[in-house]
Amino acid sequence: MRKEEKLTIIEGIAEKLKANPNFYLTDISNLNAENTAKLRRLCFTREIELLVVKNALLRKAMERTGVDMSELHSVLKGATSVMFAEAGNAPAKLIKEFRKTSDRPVLKAAFIEEAAYIGDNQLEFLINVKSKNDLIGELIGLLQSPAKNVIGALQSGGHKLSGIVKTLSEREG
């Protein structure tokens, strides 16, 4: 591969890393062609992009993002594939589901919202990670709840008051 081609690939990977705050580094080696095709189809249906990369090119791309990803460099050995996803826990759920029929993919590391998670033992934790949007939604729901209760109480109280006023006005007449 010529130097120009390598630079183009590095820039492309760096752009993907910048554009996707959530990605997983996995090992899908030893999957046969049929299982690899199944994994790729499952990734496609779950809106997860699967990219097989050379470790040296991925390391250089990580260095060009401007984000410190040095914690991930230690796992860049052997076969590496990258799973890019919008939701931080989507690849973890996919890996767990796929492993019901196969021993791969193995989670090498994950980078979620600028935090690194190293090792396959992090899979269960990553399945339960909530995205930033999920957390914001929950916070908004919690903040709205007391306001809804106050409004509900005022509305029901208003109906009672109008009923009392109506009853009093009918008595005087």
C-alpha positions, 0 to 999 in steps of 0.5 A, spaced: 500 500 500 502 506 498 503 512 503 498 516 499 493 510 500 495 510 507 494 517 509 487 517 505 485 511 510 488 514 516 484 521 515 477 517 513 478 513 520 480 519 524 473 523 521 469 517 523 472 517 530 471 524 530 464 524 528 462 518 532 463 519 540 461 511 541 465 506 538 467 499 540 474 495 538 472 488 537 476 481 535 472 478 530 477 473 527 476 466 527 469 467 524 467 463 518 464 466 512 457 465 514 457 468 521 461 474 519 456 475 514 450 474 519 454 479 524 455 484 518 447 483 517 445 484 524 450 490 524 446 493 518 439 492 521 441 495 528 445 501 525 452 499 527 457 500 522 462 495 522 469 496 520 475 492 519 482 496 520 489 495 521 492 496 528 497 501 526 492 505 521 487 505 527 492 508 532 495 513 527 487 515 526 486 516 533 492 520 534 489 525 529 482 526 532 485 531 538 482 526 543 486 522 548 485 515 546 492 513 549 488 508 553 486 504 547 493 503 544 494 497 549 489 493 546 491 494 538 494 487 537 491 482 533 485 482 529 481 489 530 474 491 528 471 497 530 463 498 531 461 505 530 454 506 533 449 512 535 447 509 542 453 507 546 450 500 548 448 498 542 454 494 540 454 491 547 447 488 546 449 486 539 455 482 541 451 479 547 446 477 542 451 474 537 455 470 542 449 466 544 451 462 537 458 464 537 464 465 541 466 472 537 466 478 537 470 479 543 470 486 546 477 489 546 475 496 548 470 501 548 470 508 547 463 511 550 462 519 551 470 520 551 471 514 557 475 508 555 472 501 557 478 496 557 476 488 556 471 483 555 469 483 562 466 490 561 460 487 556 455 487 561 456 494 564 456 497 557 449 493 556 446 498 561 450 504 560 445 510 558 446 515 553 447 522 554 440 523 551 437 518 555 439 521 561 437 528 559 430 525 558 430 522 565 432 528 568 427 532 564 422 527 566 424 528 573 423 536 573 417 536 570 413 531 574 413 536 580 410 541 576 405 537 573 403 535 580 402 542 582 398 544 575 393 538 576 392 540 583 390 547 581 386 544 576 382 539 580 381 545 586 379 550 580 373 545 579 371 544 586 371 552 587 367 553 581 362 548 584 362 551 591 361 558 588 355 555 583 352 552 589 352 558 594 349 562 588 343 558 587 342 558 595 342 565 595 337 566 589 
